[in-house]
């Protein structure tokens, strides 16, 4: 079940008790790179969740004219993982 929760720091977050796909939509205003996150779908296992994330990402992939910093993001999250409702652009992992 999808729930609105708060982190230990009191920030608004979303979570689910199942594997879930999170869609992070660009909502930049006033020069800020702001993203709003929602749970797109829930799944019983990681494999089904990955497949749903790939399908969503395929639908979101445009013609490449959107700057990298403003592209929507898709995450696969384990059960009970808290995702912030609003955040800045995710920085890619190094290595």
C-alpha positions as CSV (number, residue, x, y, z in Angstrom):
1,X,0.0,0.0,0.0
2,X,1.3,3.5,-0.9
3,X,1.6,5.8,2.0
4,X,2.7,9.4,2.7
5,X,5.2,9.4,5.5
6,X,7.9,11.7,7.0
7,X,11.6,11.0,7.2
8,X,13.5,11.3,10.5
9,X,14.3,14.9,9.6
10,X,10.5,15.6,9.1
11,X,10.6,15.9,5.3
12,X,7.6,14.6,3.4
13,X,8.2,11.3,1.7
14,X,6.3,8.4,0.0
15,X,6.7,4.7,0.5
16,X,5.1,1.3,-0.3
17,X,5.1,-2.1,1.5
18,X,5.8,-3.7,-1.9
19,X,8.5,-3.3,-4.6
20,X,7.6,-0.1,-6.4
21,X,8.5,2.1,-9.4
22,X,9.0,5.8,-8.6
23,X,8.5,8.4,-11.3
24,X,10.3,11.7,-10.7
25,X,8.8,14.5,-12.8
26,X,10.7,17.7,-13.6
27,X,8.8,20.7,-12.1
28,X,11.6,23.4,-12.3
29,X,10.5,26.8,-11.3
30,X,12.6,30.0,-10.9
31,X,15.8,28.4,-12.1
32,X,15.6,25.6,-9.5
33,X,15.9,22.0,-10.7
34,X,13.0,20.6,-8.7
35,X,11.5,17.2,-9.1
36,X,8.2,15.8,-7.7
37,X,8.1,12.1,-7.1
38,X,5.1,9.7,-7.2
39,X,4.8,5.9,-7.0
40,X,3.9,4.8,-10.5
41,X,3.2,1.1,-9.8
42,X,3.7,-1.6,-7.1
43,X,4.9,-5.2,-7.7
44,X,5.3,-8.5,-5.7
45,X,8.9,-9.1,-6.9
46,X,11.9,-7.2,-8.1
47,X,11.8,-8.7,-11.6
48,X,8.3,-7.4,-12.2
49,X,9.2,-4.1,-10.9
50,X,12.3,-3.8,-13.2
51,X,10.1,-4.7,-16.2
52,X,7.6,-2.0,-15.3
53,X,10.4,0.5,-14.9
54,X,11.8,-0.3,-18.3
55,X,8.4,0.1,-19.9
56,X,7.9,3.5,-18.2
57,X,11.4,4.6,-19.2
58,X,10.7,3.6,-22.8
59,X,7.6,5.7,-22.9
60,X,9.4,8.7,-21.3
61,X,12.4,8.6,-23.6
62,X,11.9,11.5,-26.0
63,X,13.9,12.7,-28.9
64,X,16.8,13.9,-26.7
65,X,16.1,17.6,-26.9
66,X,15.4,17.9,-23.2
67,X,18.6,18.9,-21.2
68,X,19.9,16.1,-19.0
69,X,19.3,18.1,-15.8
70,X,15.6,18.4,-16.7
71,X,14.8,14.8,-17.8
72,X,12.3,12.8,-15.8
73,X,13.8,10.0,-13.7
74,X,12.6,6.4,-12.9
75,X,13.6,4.5,-9.8
76,X,13.1,0.9,-8.6
77,X,12.7,0.8,-4.8
78,X,12.6,-2.0,-2.4
79,X,9.6,-2.4,0.0
80,X,9.3,0.3,2.7
81,X,12.0,2.5,1.0
82,X,11.2,6.2,1.7
83,X,11.5,8.5,-1.3
84,X,11.3,12.2,-0.8
85,X,8.2,13.8,-2.4
86,X,10.3,16.7,-3.7
87,X,14.0,16.7,-4.4
88,X,16.7,18.1,-6.6
89,X,18.2,16.3,-9.5
90,X,19.8,13.0,-8.6
91,X,23.6,12.9,-9.1
92,X,24.9,9.9,-11.0
93,X,27.0,7.4,-9.1
94,X,30.7,7.4,-9.7
95,X,32.5,4.2,-10.5
